Amino acid sequence: MSISTLKPENSPPKPIYDNLEHLSNPFSLKQFDVPDQIQGAGYSIDYEYGWKFIYSYNGSNPTFNAYRREIERLLQWTWLIRRESILNLKRHDIEEFIRFCQKPPQAWIGTKNVSRFVSREGLRKTNKNWRPFVVSSTKVDRKHGISPNPKKYALSQPGIRALFSVLSSFFNFLIQEEITESNPVILIRQKSKFLQKRNTKTPVRRISNLQWEFVLETAEILADDNPRHERTLFIMNCLYGMYLRISELVADERSIPQMGDFRKDMDGNWWLHVVGKGNKSRIVTVSDEMLTSLKRFRRSLDLPALPTADESSPLVPKNLGNGPVTSTRQIRTIVQNCFDLAFQRMRDEGFDNDANELEAATVHWLRHTGISEDVKVRPREHVRDDAGHASMHTTDRYIDSDLKERHSSGRSKKMR
């Protein structure tokens, strides 16, 4: 279908760039075969340099995916809605694009994340179910079978900030490549009409101490009843006790977490060596209780109590077969199962309100909870380094982060 026959407001656009494993290095290509949707439209330069820009972030799949998402939306809007090249965009065009992203056409909004391309008969074909925008639903809604509604799509403030950041980087890249002479994004003086200023801290999403006690106890019960759940208990302790991200537990293109990543220094202190967000390495303090958890897990695997520095066995092994867990989705499923069982135990014991709050919790809340608890008793800079925060400003978000405790302390305040 040629670009001129599309009805852009009523027809979903096709994806442009495939996943990294199916994407060639554009800097080594001498010729670019543009997609059918833009053939003859004169947008080959847009296509080539959009490809080169996102491919520059091939060191991290999450970063690549985030940049690809924003660049694809820009190209699709420019080609299909504006019918021109990105090289002609001015400041007011970028403002119009941002408004478009805040309220895209219904045909451009999906209700679930699907792959951009699918393999058929050895060829990569566009997935007709893919959409550039996806409406999200809460975890509680999904659990109760409430379907997401495209009419309720909203671009969040973090999403708008990311959009500004990626677009500005893209046009700076085009300037460096001598494709264009100006960056229309930095010319937008009144970003405040899109970006809200926060005068108060955004509350950190975490679970309460009571909820964590039920969750941990649930994981221990599971492990006592079935040895395969020793892995569940170890994962829960890693996420809370060392505030790891789930991506730091699984093997991917950045790293393959191994038992040998637990190492003892010359003073006899144990550390976990981690490759985290932004492909940055750090070491995380291993507490005495976390070391006890590690020993218990290793005994369940018939391994010596403590690892050696050269041990290559997976940090989180598969339950069936050999090798490490490679899917963050699998970790999420393990944690969610533990949350669900803890939720039911809380309901059974009469803690209905606390149980309902736990129902909304996600895996990342365990990291938040661990940091929030530690920042009360440990030096901030120590917590910052263990968490891998880029600045103290991020760590400071966790100080007085529990609004429930804050309100409780002020509830009995006297006026006389």
C-alpha positions in Angstrom: 0.0 0.0 0.0 1.5 3.3 -0.9 1.7 6.2 1.5 -0.7 8.3 -0.5 -3.6 5.9 -0.2 -3.6 5.6 3.6 -6.1 7.2 5.8 -3.8 8.2 8.6 -6.4 9.1 11.2 -8.4 5.9 10.8 -5.7 3.4 9.8 -3.0 2.1 12.2 0.5 2.7 10.9 3.0 -0.2 10.2 6.1 -0.6 12.3 9.3 0.7 10.8 12.3 -0.9 12.6 12.7 -4.5 13.7 14.3 -5.8 16.9 18.0 -5.6 17.3 18.7 -9.3 16.5 16.9 -8.8 13.1 18.4 -5.4 12.4 21.6 -5.0 10.4 24.3 -2.4 11.2 23.2 0.6 9.2 26.7 2.1 9.3 28.0 -0.8 7.3 25.3 -0.7 4.6 25.9 1.0 1.2 22.3 0.9 0.2 19.0 1.2 2.2 15.9 -0.5 1.0 13.1 1.6 2.4 9.8 0.0 3.5 7.0 -0.4 1.1 4.9 2.2 3.0 7.3 5.1 2.1 8.6 4.0 -1.3 8.6 6.9 -3.7 7.7 9.4 -1.0 11.2 10.9 -0.7 11.7 9.9 3.0 14.7 7.7 2.5 17.0 10.1 4.4 14.6 10.1 7.4 14.5 6.3 7.4 18.3 5.9 7.1 19.2 8.3 9.9 16.4 7.2 12.2 17.9 3.7 11.8 21.4 5.0 12.5 20.4 6.9 15.5 18.5 4.1 17.3 21.2 1.6 16.3 23.7 3.8 18.2 22.0 2.5 21.4 22.5 -1.2 20.6 24.4 -1.8 23.8 21.2 -2.1 25.8 17.9 -3.6 24.6 15.7 -1.5 27.0 17.4 1.7 25.9 17.2 0.8 22.2 13.5 -0.1 22.6 12.7 3.2 24.3 14.5 5.3 21.6 13.0 3.2 18.8 9.5 3.8 20.2 9.8 7.6 20.2 11.6 7.8 16.8 9.0 5.6 15.1 6.2 7.7 16.5 7.9 10.8 15.1 8.5 9.3 11.7 5.0 7.9 11.4 3.4 11.2 12.4 5.6 13.2 10.1 5.2 10.9 7.1 1.5 10.0 7.5 -0.1 13.0 9.2 2.1 15.9 8.0 3.2 14.3 4.7 6.7 15.7 4.8 10.3 14.9 5.9 11.5 15.4 9.4 14.1 17.7 8.0 11.4 20.3 7.5 10.1 20.3 11.0 10.0 23.5 13.0 9.4 24.4 16.6 5.6 24.6 16.2 5.6 21.2 14.4 7.3 19.6 17.4 4.7 21.1 19.7 1.9 19.8 17.5 3.5 16.4 17.5 3.7 16.3 21.3 0.0 17.2 21.4 -0.6 14.4 19.0 1.2 12.0 21.3 -0.9 13.2 24.2 -4.1 12.3 22.3 -3.4 10.0 19.4 -6.2 8.6 17.2 -8.0 5.6 18.5 -6.8 3.5 15.5 -3.2 4.1 16.6 -3.8 2.8 20.2 -3.4 -0.8 21.2 -4.6 -2.6 24.3 -1.5 -4.8 24.8 2.1 -5.0 23.8 2.8 -7.2 20.8 5.8 -7.7 18.6 6.3 -5.4 15.7 7.3 -8.1 13.3 6.6 -11.9 13.0 8.5 -14.6 11.2 6.7 -16.3 8.4 8.3 -18.7 6.0 11.7 -17.4 6.8 10.7 -13.8 6.3 10.0 -11.0 8.7 6.5 -9.6 8.2 4.8 -6.7 9.9 2.4 -7.6 12.7 -1.0 -6.2 11.9 -1.9 -6.1 15.6 0.9 -3.8 16.5 0.2 -0.2 17.5 2.6 2.7 18.2 0.7 3.6 21.4 -0.6 1.2 24.0 -3.1 2.0 26.8 -2.0 0.5 30.1 -4.2 -1.0 32.8 -3.5 -1.4 36.5 -2.4 -4.7 37.9 -5.6 -5.0 39.9 -7.8 -4.4 36.8 -6.0 -7.1 34.9 -6.4 -9.5 37.8 -10.1 -8.9 37.9 -10.5 -9.2 34.1 -11.2 -5.5 33.4 -10.0 -4.8 29.8 -8.0 -1.7 29.0 -9.9 1.1 27.3 -8.1 3.0 24.4 -10.3 6.0 25.2 -8.5 6.3 28.5 -5.1 6.5 27.0 -2.9 9.2 28.6 0.7 10.1 28.1 2.3 10.3 31.5 4.6 13.1 32.7 7.6 10.7 32.6 6.6 9.8 29.1 6.6 13.4 28.0 10.0 14.0 29.6 11.4 11.0 27.8 9.8 12.2 24.5 11.5 15.6 24.8 14.9 14.0 25.7 14.9 11.5 22.8 13.7 14.0 20.2 16.4 16.5 21.3 19.1 13.9 21.2 17.9 12.8 17.7 18.1 16.3 16.2 21.5 16.9 17.8 22.6 13.6 16.1 21.3 14.9 12.8 23.2 18.2 13.3 26.4 16.2 14.0 25.9 14.2 10.9 25.4 17.4 9.0 21.9 16.4 7.9 20.2 19.5 9.4 21.3 22.7 10.9 19.0 23.2 13.8 17.3 21.4 16.7 13.6 22.5 16.8 13.2 20.9 20.2 15.5 23.2 22.1 13.7 26.2 20.6 10.5 25.3 22.5 10.7 27.9 25.3 7.6 27.1 27.2 8.0 23.5 27.9 6.0 24.1 31.1 2.8 23.9 29.1 3.7 20.2 28.6 5.8 19.4 31.6 4.4 19.9 35.1 6.6 21.1 37.9 6.5 19.2 41.1 6.7 21.1 44.3 6.4 17.9 46.4 8.1 14.5 46.1 6.4 11.8 44.2 5.5 9.1 46.8 7.7 6.0 46.4 5.6 3.0 45.8 6.4 0.4 48.4 4.8 -2.3 50.6 4.4 -1.9 54.4 6.5 -3.7 56.9 3.5 -5.9 57.8 3.0 -6.8 54.1 6.7 -7.7 53.7 6.5 -9.9 56.7 3.6 -11.8 55.2 5.4 -12.0 51.8 8.6 -13.3 53.3 6.8 -15.8 55.5 4.8 -17.0 52.5 8.1 -17.6 50.5 9.5 -19.5 53.5 6.4 -21.7 53.8 6.6 -22.4 50.0 10.3 -23.3 50.3 9.7 -25.6 53.3 6.9 -27.4 51.5 8.7 -27.7 48.1 12.4 -27.5 47.5 11.9 -25.9 44.1 10.6 -22.8 45.9 14.0 -22.3 47.5 14.6 -20.3 44.4 11.5 -18.2 45.1 12.7 -17.4 48.6 16.2 -16.5 47.3 14.7 -14.2 44.7 12.5 -12.4 47.2 15.5 -11.8 49.5 17.7 -10.5 46.6 15.0 -8.0 45.5 14.4 -6.7 49.0 17.7 -7.3 50.8 20.0 -6.0 48.0 17.4 -3.9 46.2 18.2 -5.5 42.9 16.2 -4.8 39.7 14.7 -7.9 38.2 16.9 -7.3 35.1 19.9 -7.7 37.3 18.9 -11.3 38.1 18.5 -12.6 34.6 21.0 -13.4 31.8 20.9 -11.0 28.8 23.2 -9.4 26.3 24.8 -7.3 29.1 25.8 -9.9 31.5 25.2 -13.4 32.8 24.8 -13.3 36.6 26.8 -16.1 38.2 27.3 -17.4 41.7 30.9 -16.2 41.4 29.6 -12.7 41.4 29.4 -13.1 45.2 32.9 -12.3 46.3 34.7 -11.8 49.6 37.2 -9.0 50.0 40.5 -8.9 52.0 38.6 -7.9 55.1 36.2 -10.8 54.9 33.3 -8.8 53.7 31.0 -10.2 51.0 29.8 -8.2 48.0 27.7 -8.9 45.0 29.1 -7.6 41.7 26.3 -6.4 39.4 25.9 -5.0 35.9 22.9 -2.8 36.1 20.9 0.0 34.4 22.8 1.8 31.7 25.3 -1.1 31.6 27.0 0.2 34.7 28.8 -2.2 37.1 28.6 -1.8 40.8 29.1 -3.8 44.0 26.3 -4.3 46.5 26.8 -4.9 50.2 25.8 -8.5 51.2 24.4 -8.4 54.7 24.8 -11.3 57.2 21.1 -12.3 56.7 21.5 -12.2 52.9 24.6 -14.4 53.2 22.5 -16.8 55.3 19.9 -16.8 52.5 22.6 -17.5 49.9 23.9 -20.5 51.9 20.4 -21.9 52.2 19.7 -21.6 48.5 23.1 -23.1 47.6 22.5 -26.1 49.9 19.2 -26.7 48.1 21.2 -26.9 44.8 23.7 -29.3 46.3 26.4 -26.7 46.1 29.0 -25.8 48.8 27.7 -23.2 51.3 29.7 -20.3 49.7 30.8 -19.7 46.1 34.3 -19.2 44.9 35.3 -16.2 42.8 35.6 -18.4 39.6 32.3 -20.3 40.1 30.2 -20.0 36.9 27.0 -21.7 38.0 24.0 -19.4 37.4 22.9 -17.0 40.1 19.2 -17.9 39.3 19.1 -21.2 37.5 16.2 -22.6 35.6 14.0 -25.1 37.4 14.0 -27.4 34.4 17.1 -27.9 32.3 20.5 -26.2 32.6 21.5 -22.6 32.5 20.3 -19.3 33.9 16.9 -17.7 33.8 16.8 -15.4 30.8 13.3 -13.9 31.1 12.3 -11.1 33.4 8.7 -12.2 32.8 9.5 -15.5 34.6 10.9 -13.6 37.6 7.7 -11.4 37.6 5.6 -14.5 37.6 7.4 -16.1 40.5 7.1 -12.9 42.6 3.5 -12.4 41.6 2.6 -15.9 42.7 4.2 -15.2 46.1 2.3 -11.9 46.3 -1.0 -13.6 45.5 -0.5 -16.2 48.2 0.5 -13.6 50.8 -2.6 -11.6 49.8 -4.9 -14.5 50.5 -3.2 -15.3 53.8 -3.7 -11.7 54.9 -7.4 -11.8 54.0 -7.7 -15.1 55.8 -6.2 -13.6 59.0 -8.4 -10.5 58.9 -6.0 -7.9 57.4 -8.3 -6.9 54.6 -7.1 -3.3 54.1 -3.5 -4.3 54.0 -4.2 -7.2 51.7 -6.0 -4.9 49.2 -3.0 -2.6 49.2 -0.7 -5.6 48.5 -2.9 -6.6 45.6 -1.6 -3.5 43.7 2.1 -4.2 44.4 4.6 -5.0 41.7 8.0 -6.5 41.7 9.8 -3.2 41.7 8.1 -2.2 44.9 10.4 -4.7 46.7 13.5 -2.6 45.6 11.7 0.6 46.8 10.8 -1.0 50.1 14.4 -2.2 50.8 15.8 1.2 50.0 13.2 3.0 52.0 13.9 0.9 55.1 17.7 1.1 54.8 17.8 4.8 54.3 16.3 5.2 57.8 19.3 3.6 59.5 22.2 3.6 57.1 24.3 6.6 55.7 22.6 7.9 52.6 25.7 7.6 50.5 26.0 3.9 51.4 22.5 3.3 50.3 23.0 5.3 47.1 26.0 3.2 46.1 24.3 -0.1 46.8 21.2 0.9 44.9 23.3 2.2 41.9 21.7 5.7 42.0 23.3 8.2 39.8 22.9 11.0 42.3 22.0 11.6 46.0 18.9 13.4 44.7 17.4 10.0 43.7 18.2 8.4 47.1 16.7 11.4 48.9 13.3 10.5 47.3 13.2 7.6 49.8 13.6 9.7 52.9 10.2 10.1 54.6 8.8 8.2 51.6 6.2 6.3 53.5 3.3 8.7 53.6 1.4 6.3 55.9 4.0 6.5 58.6 4.3 10.3 58.1 0.6 10.8 58.5 0.5 8.5 61.5 3.1 10.6 63.3 1.1 13.8 62.7 -2.3 12.5 63.2 -2.3 13.1 67.0 -0.9 16.6 66.7 -2.6 19.0 69.1 -4.0 22.4 68.3 -4.2 23.6 71.9 
